[in-house]
Amino acid sequence: AYSGRPTFGTPHEWVHTSFLYTGSQEAFVEGRRRSLFFDVDPDDFMRDGSSYWGYMEYRKAIHSAIHARDPAWFSNLARSEGIGYLVLRTENSTSWRGIEPIFENASYRIYDLNEDPIQSPDR
């Protein structure tokens, strides 16, 4: 069941679902736009014609790019894209400092990106 709230989505939705399942060019173009926020262009991983292996390489690249960003970067993205919350797997958010999750369990942490001020860990 879905929460009923709008979502910025996941890289899986941006590329895999839009391209391989729905075949929606509009969804893929929007997914590519979102992926480019993280400086990862899915087109770079699909040039060899291998949709599976290209997608697996894209997943590695986008995962690394997403988890290299700090809370302040996500806060800026939230303001520009109208995002309220960020959900990260617990193991991928252990280095975040300066922002406390509003909810966490053994698997996930949820951060309120509207909190002020969110600073990078270096500040």
N, C-alpha and C positions, 0 to 999 in steps of 0.2 A: 504494500500500500504506500502511496505517496503522501507527502506532508501537505500538499495543496499550496505550497509556497513556490514562487518562481525561483529558478535556479540558473546560475551562470553555466552550469554543466560540468562535465568531466572531459578530459581528453578522449576517453573512450567514446563518449557521445559525439564530440566534435568531429572526429575522424572516422572511427570504425563504424558506428551505427549509421551516420549520415551517408557515408560513401559505400559501404559494403552491403548494408541491409535495406535502407530506404531508397538509396540512389538519388537522394534529394540534393541537387546542385546548390540550391539556396541554403540548405542546412550546412553543407560542406563549406561553402564560401564563408558563412558566419563562423563556423568552427575554426577555419583557417585564420580568420581575423582574431579570434580569441587566443589561438595558439601563438600567434605572432606577438602578443603581449609578453610572452616568455622567450621571445627571440628564437622560436623553433618553427620552421616552416614545413608543414607536412608534405608539401610538394617535393621537397628535397629527398624524402624517403620513399617516394613512389615512382621515381624515374626509371628504375631498373625493370619495371613491369611485374615485380614480385610483391603482390599486395600483402601476403602474410608476413614475409621476412621484413619488408619495408615497414609495415605497421609495428612489428616487434622492436625494430630499431627506433622508430618514432617514439614508442612508449618509453624506452630507456631515456631518450633525450629529453622528453617533456617532463618525465618524473624528476630527473636531476635538476632541470631548470626551475620547476615549481618549488622544490624543496631547498633550493639555494636562495630563495627570496626570504626576506625578513618581514616582520609584522608591519613595519612602516611602508614597505613596498606594497603589501596587500591592502593597507589602508588607503593608499593613493589609488590603487585599482578600484577599490570599493567606491570611492567618491566619483570616479569617472564613469563607472559602469552601473552604479546603483546597487551594489552588493552590500548586504547587511551582515552576513555571517560567513565564516569559513570553517569547513569541517576537514580535519586532517586526521590521518591515522596517528595514533599515539606515538608510535616509534618514529614517525617522521616529524614530530614537533617537539622533541625533547630538548633541542638547543635553543628554543625560543625563550627570550627573556624580555621583561618589560610589558608583558601582557599575560594576564591570567585567563584560562579558559572559563567560559560561563557554564560549561558542562563537560564532564569527562567520564569515561568508563575505561575498561581494560583495552578497548579497541580504538576509540575515537575521542578527539577533543574538539569542542566547538568554541570558536572565538567570535566575539562581537567586534566587528570591524568599525563600528561607529563610535567606539570608546575614544575619548580624547584625553591626553595626546598619546598616540601610539608612536613610539620611537624605535629606531633601529637599535639592536643590541650594543652597538659601538658607542652610543651616546650616554 
